[in-house]
Amino acid sequence: MTPLEVRTVIIQGLEKALGLSNDPRFARRITDPAADIRFDEVELDSLYATELSLTIEDETGYVCDLGDFLCYPSVDALAAFIAEQTGGEPGGKRDHPDAPAVSGDAKSP
């Protein structure tokens, strides 16, 4: 997945967990790809971070550790990191160590 695709996944997860579109501080910024959002700005606590990490894993295949939110403290920084970790592959799941091998993949038995 590209960083922009991962960013979309993260924004959708934040919207689902926190309802950012109802908050005037973030309503425009969530739709503007040039506007970054820091996780501390949205008061992302451990419960919401866990929910968001599950959404990220479901959509990208990357297992997002809660420490990732500290190391990459904004939507764009985390999106770039996850895109890099997933190898930029469509769907992003091929390079994830726990993802099942796909037919024709070098990891197939």
Secondary structure per residue as TSV (DSSP state, phi and psi in degrees):
chain	resnum	aa	ss	phi	psi
A	1	M	-	360.0	148.7
A	2	T	-	-80.8	161.9
A	3	P	H	-56.7	-36.1
A	4	L	H	-66.4	-39.3
A	5	E	H	-65.8	-42.0
A	6	V	H	-66.3	-39.4
A	7	R	H	-57.2	-42.4
A	8	T	H	-61.0	-42.5
A	9	V	H	-61.2	-45.5
A	10	I	H	-64.4	-45.7
A	11	I	H	-60.8	-43.1
A	12	Q	H	-63.1	-38.9
A	13	G	H	-65.5	-41.5
A	14	L	H	-65.2	-40.1
A	15	E	H	-62.7	-44.0
A	16	K	H	-63.0	-44.0
A	17	A	H	-78.0	-41.0
A	18	L	H	-115.3	-9.9
A	19	G	-	62.1	47.9
A	20	L	G	-60.8	-28.9
A	21	S	G	-66.9	-18.2
A	22	N	G	-88.1	-6.5
A	23	D	S	-100.0	116.8
A	24	P	T	-59.1	-22.3
A	25	R	T	-69.3	-24.3
A	26	F	T	-122.2	-11.1
A	27	A	T	-52.3	-46.4
A	28	R	T	-78.7	-36.5
A	29	R	T	-66.7	-28.8
A	30	I	T	-71.5	-21.3
A	31	T	T	-98.0	-7.3
A	32	D	-	-99.5	108.4
A	33	P	T	-63.4	-16.3
A	34	A	T	-86.3	-10.9
A	35	A	-	-99.1	118.6
A	36	D	-	-88.9	154.7
A	37	I	-	-129.7	126.3
A	38	R	B	-83.5	143.9
A	39	F	T	-66.5	-30.7
A	40	D	T	-71.1	-25.2
A	41	E	T	-63.8	-37.2
A	42	V	T	-92.4	6.4
A	43	E	T	55.6	48.8
A	44	L	-	-70.7	109.2
A	45	D	-	-94.3	-179.6
A	46	S	H	-64.5	-34.2
A	47	L	H	-65.4	-49.3
A	48	Y	H	-68.1	-34.0
A	49	A	H	-64.5	-38.4
A	50	T	H	-65.3	-44.1
A	51	E	H	-61.8	-43.5
A	52	L	H	-65.4	-39.8
A	53	S	H	-64.5	-33.9
A	54	L	H	-68.3	-39.2
A	55	T	H	-62.9	-44.3
A	56	I	H	-60.8	-44.6
A	57	E	H	-63.2	-44.6
A	58	D	H	-59.8	-40.4
A	59	E	H	-88.0	-29.4
A	60	T	H	-114.8	-21.3
A	61	G	-	87.7	-8.6
A	62	Y	-	-85.2	127.9
A	63	V	-	-82.5	105.6
A	64	C	-	-86.2	115.0
A	65	D	-	-79.2	147.7
A	66	L	T	-60.6	-27.3
A	67	G	T	-64.8	-24.1
A	68	D	H	-60.9	-31.8
A	69	F	H	-70.5	-23.2
A	70	L	H	-85.8	-41.1
A	71	C	H	-70.3	-33.4
A	72	Y	S	-124.5	81.8
A	73	P	-	-79.0	10.2
A	74	S	B	-136.3	164.1
A	75	V	H	-58.0	-48.1
A	76	D	H	-66.6	-39.4
A	77	A	H	-65.1	-44.3
A	78	L	H	-67.2	-39.8
A	79	A	H	-62.1	-43.3
A	80	A	H	-63.7	-42.3
A	81	F	H	-62.8	-48.1
A	82	I	H	-64.8	-40.5
A	83	A	H	-60.0	-41.1
A	84	E	H	-65.9	-43.0
A	85	Q	H	-66.3	-30.9
A	86	T	T	-90.9	4.4
A	87	G	T	74.5	10.7
A	88	G	T	66.3	15.8
A	89	E	-	-75.4	143.1
A	90	P	T	-56.5	128.1
A	91	G	T	87.2	-26.4
A	92	G	S	68.9	4.4
A	93	K	-	-96.0	-14.0
A	94	R	T	-61.5	-42.1
A	95	D	T	-89.4	-1.2
A	96	H	-	-72.1	130.2
A	97	P	T	-61.8	-27.2
A	98	D	T	-95.0	-2.9
A	99	A	S	-74.6	139.9
A	100	P	-	-66.5	145.4
A	101	A	-	-67.7	145.8
A	102	V	-	-97.8	151.5
A	103	S	T	-54.5	130.4
A	104	G	T	88.9	-8.4
A	105	D	S	-78.3	146.9
A	106	A	T	-61.0	-21.3
A	107	K	T	-83.8	-6.4
A	108	S	-	-67.8	145.8
A	109	P	-	-69.4	360.0
